[in-house]
Amino acid sequence: MLLALLPGAVTVYLAFNAGGYFAGEPAAAATVLLIVLAGRFLLAGDPAAGLSRALLVSATALALFALWTLISSAWSDAPARALVEFDRVLLYLVALVLFGSLGGVERLRWIVRGVALAAVAVCAAGLIERLLPDLWAVEYASISVRLSYPVTYWNALGLLAAVGLILCFGMTSSEREPRVVRVVSCAALPLLAVALLLTLSRGSILVAIVGVVLFAVVGHPRALVGGLVAGGAATAVAVIYGYGSDLVLSDRPFTPAALEQGEGLALIVVLCVGAAALLRVLLLRVDDHLAAVHLTQRARRRILTVGLTGVTAALLATAVAVDLPRQYDSFVSSQSPAAAIAADPRARLTDPSSNGRLDTWRVAIGQFERTPLRGSGAGTYEVVWNQHRPNAALVRDGHSLYLEALGELGVAGLAFIVCAMLAILGAIALRVRGPHRALYATVFAAAVAWAIAAGIDWHWEMPAVTLWFFALGGAALAGGSRTSPAWSPPFWLRSVLAASCCVLALLVPIRVAVSQDRLETTLGAFVGGRCDAAEAAARESMRAVGSRPQPYEVLAYCALVDADSGLAVRRMREALQRDPHNWALHYGLARLQAMAGRDPRRAAREAQRLNPREVLTRDAVERFAGLQRPSQWRRAAQGMEIVLPDL
């Protein structure tokens, strides 16, 4: 069962490394999973134990999505962007195949427990850092009003808390789970709920509610009453106290008053955790009595009808109470009450605006309309946004997996990823009708919550909150355990499959991981004024992945430090060959050309065309306007800023 705990362990690793957003951590995780998969091919008695038609469909669609991602570099002219995106998709694909190959309901149960435990551990770390900084002080963690440590993005941490909440609620409400699992899962609910609240993530709170309701309606296990009463009461108390802790959610969370309030909230969370566990223990007998009750099919239909009617009535009442048409108008207008939120960050919980989402979605749709078949290429949303953005906001991702895929990879890309997800969701939904209804309902509810959240934010780019979807999805799609191997591949085929995994790891994730590590060293050395070390690390990064422009960019600036302006221009041109639509490279080229006494105006105009709302590009064009002589260009370039490459 240790292998079943691997998704949770990898989730924790990614969460404590910026959610896995940067290229190095997903590459390292993909390498580990590929090595484990290779070992399974060689050593497992039945490496295809979990093989099923749904798993094959989903894996094939995701593999095609990965391949299309890589191929898109042919028309984006940015192979490094496509390679980094491919590496992330590869991580998800390997997770789907590896954990789908295991088979067995018990393994699925342990994967659910491992992912839930990971969510609890990460959220507990975030709460300790915010509420008890004397115990766990992190220098950069609390620069935001909203709780974001350790994932570094509040909405991603909120989604992880929401997923953990759904999984724990499912486990504490299932009579098939051991008593200790039901109790511990219930105890985790207040902690997860408070962490979710402190992220102030409206989308994550919404999908958490959707997931819990969906589980209750679809799963309707016998232990639902015990889980709902014990977990609901303690969680409600913790959330009420959490919402009242206004100083914790302020731009000064470490003042004496805020620290005192944080300690009080931490005590309340601990007490609610203990109360939830105790109450759940007392209600275990109720679980036993309800499990002994045998309902007729007619009675079950009546209960389900009453439940659905109640949920529908609650939704209608909520829509009327919040004046849904007016809220929709506010969402579309994207007008956010900035002053109210600045005075009290909790006000954003009732803010119906889209917070700029519509602008990011419109840019993605606009790119799709220009290139509907193939898109702009994987990883190029940032380029498209810079050129067509309606405001000066800095955005790197499309805040929607589906619309970003549509804009970057066209109809084919969207079809591949949607097919992969629908195969997972559809197969899990079908298994909800089986004997392990509560387990599959738990996975289904969490998966639906993630699928909704992925449509309104850039969670796809945060493996810490996405990897589990494919790991759990693969395990849920597995064909089930067998008493004897249905098919044992010959040794030569096992060896070929294992060797293929190792070769793939050497070709992509290991190279990307080494390149990213050396690139981070490069930037650190350059910022520290150590160009010799920066140049050495940059060349190592280039040897690992030669298509990335960042090492060449740093080499260009180091050449300028060495007063070799001609070499600096050549290096920047080499960087541009690898990412020709990057405005920052054209801006840097204009500056270096001016320093070398060459005409910078064309490069400056191209930088402005690629990012017309950027202050630096407008300034560059104005600086060089009307200047004709090299001496004038050199003087004009003296005050230009250096734009460091992105990681």
Secondary structure by P-SEA (a helix, b strand, c coil): ccccaaaaaaaaaaaaccccccccaaaaaaaaaaaaaaaaacccccccccccaaaaaaaaaaaaaaaaaaacccccccaaaaaaaaaaaaaaaaaaaaaaacccaaaaaaaaaaaaaaaaaaaaaaaaaacccccccccccccccccccccccaaaaaaaaaaaaaaaaaaaacccccaaaaaaaaaaaaaaaaaaaaaccaaaaaaaaaaaaaaaaaacccaaaaaaaaaaaaaaaaaaaaaacccccccccccaaaaaaaaaaaaaaaaaaaaaaaaaaaaaaaaaaaaaccccaaaaaaaaaaaaaaaaaaaaaaaaaaaaaaaaaaaaacccaaaaaaaccccccccccccaaaaaaaaaaaaaaacccccccccaaaaaaaacccccccccccccaaaaaaaaccaaaaaaaaaaaaaaaaaaaaaccccaaaaaaaaaaaaaaaaaaaacccccccccccaaaaaaaaaaacccccccccccccaaaaaaaaaaaaaaaaacaaaaaaaaaaaaaaaaaaaaccaaaaaaaaaaaaaaccccaaaaaaaaaaaaaacaaaaaaaaaaaaaaaccccaaaaaaaaaaaaaacccaaaaaaaaaaaccccaaaaaaaaaacccccaaaaaaaaccbbbbbbcc
